[in-house]
Amino acid sequence: MCVSASKRVARMSADVLLQEAKESIEAAQNFRSELQQRLSGLNQARKQVRGSSSQAREALRKHFAELQAAATRLLSERLSALLAEVDAIEADSIRPLDDCQSLVEYGVGQADDLLREGEAALRCGLGEKEDKLGSFTKKAMHIQLDSLPEVPALVDVPCVSAQFDDSLLALLRESVCRHGSVASHPPVLIEELQERPGSILVRWCKVDEDFAAADYRLQYRRSGNGGSQYEDAYVGHDTDFLALGLDPNTEYAFRVCARGEGRTEWSPWSVAQTGYTTMEPHEWRPGTEGYIVSSRRNIALRNDSVPSSCPVLYSNAPTYFCGLTLTFKISAIGQPDRRDSLGVCVDGQKGCRSLQRDQAVCISTNGAVYVNGKEMTNQLPSITLGSAVTFDMEVVGVVPLNNNNHVSDNVSNDTNGLKLRVTIGSGSREVVFDWLLDTAVDGLFFGCAFAHAGWKVLVF
């Protein structure tokens, strides 16, 4: 009996040791996997440091080489201009001196001829001396020996010199010493990427407290081997942006930079962050009579094919989910009508001719809010050109439906309903209320209805 018990104890001890060994092996495997992931992260970090340092060196060398070449060209151009000024002053100043010299040299020649003629007259014989002296005297009177040309004094002629501003070198040295900078981190970075239907909400923040940002610039591109060049998505003062028109399950890279107050140049780009959305984009249902849908199906235009009715255009699928924001942007308007509406509904029944009905919430173009076909006392501003109407919903809970709070006459007494907290915003105002549904649903349809042509709605 004792031997058998001892064997059972030994067997149990062996099982315990075996289990502990398996757990230790599994823990070691997990530990090694975590360490390998950290090694991969370190390698990526090292690659980023070395890669960005190489790019910074290349950018510095290229910029200062271009700056040096430009400075040399500017100095050469300035030197040529100053030398041309010296040449012009010299030419303008020498020309009258040359004219004066020619006049003086002509007078010297006349005086030499007169001297030779006078000396010859003195040496001639008595018979012809009188005639020669008379001729000499007349010639001397004609030359006007007492009239001398005026020669400018040295103080009256240019004395060309060059002057230089000694402060230029000091200013240049100061400017060069402050030109350019090297930063280990950009002043802004991507803070969050949130997937939305056919889009990604990008949020960024400023990490350099000493940097006064005036504007931000967001760029994006498709990632992977087939990635395209970065293109601008947003430039402005906001620190978030909804990038629309993205293909689901496709990675996109985002980067952001900033421009300081009073500056024209942009800061270095942030480290690119990649993200993707798994949610299908919001799309209007094509082929609905009375509406024209864009190629991406996110814009609907009410035409005049059915002028006597107010047809409803639904979404192509129930793509709105609680916890997200649904936005209708009005880019063109027509004549308003009390039957007009923008809203969300449980189903997209083609036969329903209005959103002001059961199992739907909507807002009319006059600002009236309807819940399950009943108009609320609270009202929002009228919808005009450029208006943005937003719908936000969250699940409050599941409630039993009875005779006192039933939604539809077709619902039995033992059925549970879904209570949603709905917020409809338009302009600077919003309305909040609870909406009770017959049944729990994963997604909701959205829709619009306009009685007159001309209305144009973008949904995102």
Secondary structure, 3 states (H helix, E strand, C coil): CHHHHHHHHHHHHHHHHHHHHHHHHHHHHHHHHHHHHHHHHHHHHHHHHHHHHHHHHHHHHHHHHHHHHHHHHHHHHHHHHHHHHHHHHHHHHHHHHHHHHHHHHHHHHHHHHHHHHHHHHHHCCHHHHHHHHHHHHHHHHHHCCCCCCCCCCHHHCCCCCCCCCCHHHHHHHHHHHHCCCCCCCCCEEEEEEEEECCEEEEEEEECCCCCCEEEEEEEEEECCCCCCCCEEEEEECCCEEEECCCCCCCCEEEEEEEEECCCCCCCCCCCCEEECCCCCCCCECCCCCCEEECCCCCEEEECCCCCCCCCEEEECCCCECCCCEEEEEEEECCCCCCCCEEEEECCCCCCCCCCCCCCEEEECCCCEEEECCEEEEEECCCCCCCCEEEEEEEEEEEEECCCCCCCCCCCCCCCEEEEEEEEEEECCEEEEEEEEECCCCCCEEEEEECCCCCCEEEEC
